[in-house]
Structure formats: structure tokens, C-alpha cells
Amino acid sequence: MYMKKIFIFLLIFSIMIPAFAETPKKIYKKNLPQGTFKKTRNGTYVQYDSKGKKIGTYKLNNGELKRIK
């Protein structure tokens, strides 16, 4: 009797969990930075122009690139 209740509880719980899981949201912006981005070892992104000159340094924060330099 108890095993049947536990099994049903686990079955219902496993079905309900994905419904409450938060899905990542894609952020679309109109004016995204232009150029080539390369990820560095420390987790920052460096932006280069078409000639290979460094333009800026960005850090990923909550799905958005925030300029740090």
C-alpha cells in the first residue's frame, strides 16, 4: 500500500518538476556591438575590429555583455 503511494508521488513529482523549471531567455537587442569577439581564459570577451585592433573588453552578466573597458 505504501509503496504504491510512494511510486505515484514520485511519478507525479517527476512530471511536475519540468513545468516549474525556468527556461533561459534569449535577449535580442537592436544595436549589438559589431566586430569579432574572442573569449579569453579569465572569462571575458575581447572585441576586435576588421583590422584586428582591440576595441573593447566585455564580461557576460546574466546573458548580457557588459563593457568593462
MIFI-741203 format. One line per field, with one value per residue (C-alpha): residue number from 1; x, y, z. Coordinates in nm, 4 decimals. Example, Ala and Ser with C-alpha at 12.3 -4.5 7.8 and 13.67 -1.06 7.14 Angstrom:
BEGIN
num: (1 | 2)
xx: (1.2300 | 1.3670)
yy: (-0.4500 | -0.1060)
zz: (0.7800 | 0.7140)
END
This chain:
BEGIN
num: (1 | 2 | 3 | 4 | 5 | 6 | 7 | 8 | 9 | 10 | 11 | 12 | 13 | 14 | 15 | 16 | 17 | 18 | 19 | 20 | 21 | 22 | 23 | 24 | 25 | 26 | 27 | 28 | 29 | 30 | 31 | 32 | 33 | 34 | 35 | 36 | 37 | 38 | 39 | 40 | 41 | 42 | 43 | 44 | 45 | 46 | 47 | 48 | 49 | 50 | 51 | 52 | 53 | 54 | 55 | 56 | 57 | 58 | 59 | 60 | 61 | 62 | 63 | 64 | 65 | 66 | 67 | 68 | 69)
xx: (0.0000 | 0.2718 | 0.4959 | 0.2148 | 0.1598 | 0.5326 | 0.5565 | 0.2591 | 0.4021 | 0.7404 | 0.5747 | 0.3642 | 0.6609 | 0.8844 | 0.6183 | 0.5617 | 0.9280 | 0.9937 | 0.6840 | 0.8366 | 1.1880 | 1.2970 | 1.3945 | 1.6745 | 1.5534 | 1.7217 | 1.7892 | 1.7530 | 1.8931 | 1.8783 | 2.2257 | 2.4583 | 2.8322 | 2.9921 | 3.3201 | 3.4790 | 3.4606 | 3.7060 | 3.6712 | 3.9773 | 4.0906 | 3.9547 | 3.6025 | 3.5968 | 3.5310 | 3.7597 | 3.6166 | 3.8310 | 3.7550 | 3.8075 | 4.1773 | 4.2479 | 4.2665 | 4.1267 | 3.8136 | 3.6810 | 3.6537 | 3.3230 | 3.2034 | 2.8991 | 2.6500 | 2.3025 | 2.3099 | 2.4189 | 2.7592 | 2.8588 | 3.1509 | 3.4251 | 3.6989)
yy: (0.0000 | 0.2478 | 0.1527 | 0.2245 | 0.5719 | 0.6466 | 0.5365 | 0.7541 | 1.0512 | 1.0172 | 0.9798 | 1.2941 | 1.4847 | 1.3905 | 1.5109 | 1.8425 | 1.9443 | 2.0306 | 2.2522 | 2.4746 | 2.4798 | 2.8209 | 2.8355 | 3.0675 | 3.3787 | 3.4975 | 3.8670 | 4.0423 | 4.3918 | 4.6272 | 4.7794 | 4.4896 | 4.5638 | 4.4971 | 4.3141 | 3.9843 | 3.8557 | 3.6132 | 3.4603 | 3.4819 | 3.2410 | 3.4548 | 3.4541 | 3.7999 | 3.8703 | 4.0905 | 4.2771 | 4.3289 | 4.5339 | 4.4134 | 4.5141 | 4.3174 | 4.6195 | 4.5714 | 4.7814 | 4.6815 | 4.4229 | 4.2767 | 4.0474 | 3.8220 | 3.9088 | 3.7470 | 3.6767 | 4.0295 | 4.1593 | 4.4452 | 4.6645 | 4.6827 | 4.8671)
zz: (0.0000 | 0.0992 | -0.1927 | -0.4334 | -0.2809 | -0.2902 | -0.6519 | -0.7530 | -0.5611 | -0.7330 | -1.0713 | -1.0257 | -0.8818 | -1.1768 | -1.4209 | -1.2394 | -1.1969 | -1.5661 | -1.5664 | -1.2982 | -1.4422 | -1.5623 | -1.9268 | -2.0350 | -2.2098 | -2.5261 | -2.5291 | -2.8601 | -2.8922 | -3.1842 | -3.1516 | -3.0797 | -3.0780 | -3.4165 | -3.4709 | -3.3805 | -3.0250 | -2.8696 | -2.5240 | -2.3011 | -2.0302 | -1.7461 | -1.8931 | -2.0501 | -2.4160 | -2.6241 | -2.9235 | -3.2339 | -3.5450 | -3.9031 | -3.8953 | -3.5758 | -3.3450 | -2.9941 | -2.9451 | -2.6033 | -2.3285 | -2.2160 | -1.9396 | -1.9617 | -1.6874 | -1.6788 | -2.0516 | -2.1468 | -2.2472 | -2.0167 | -2.1228 | -1.8619 | -2.0564)
END
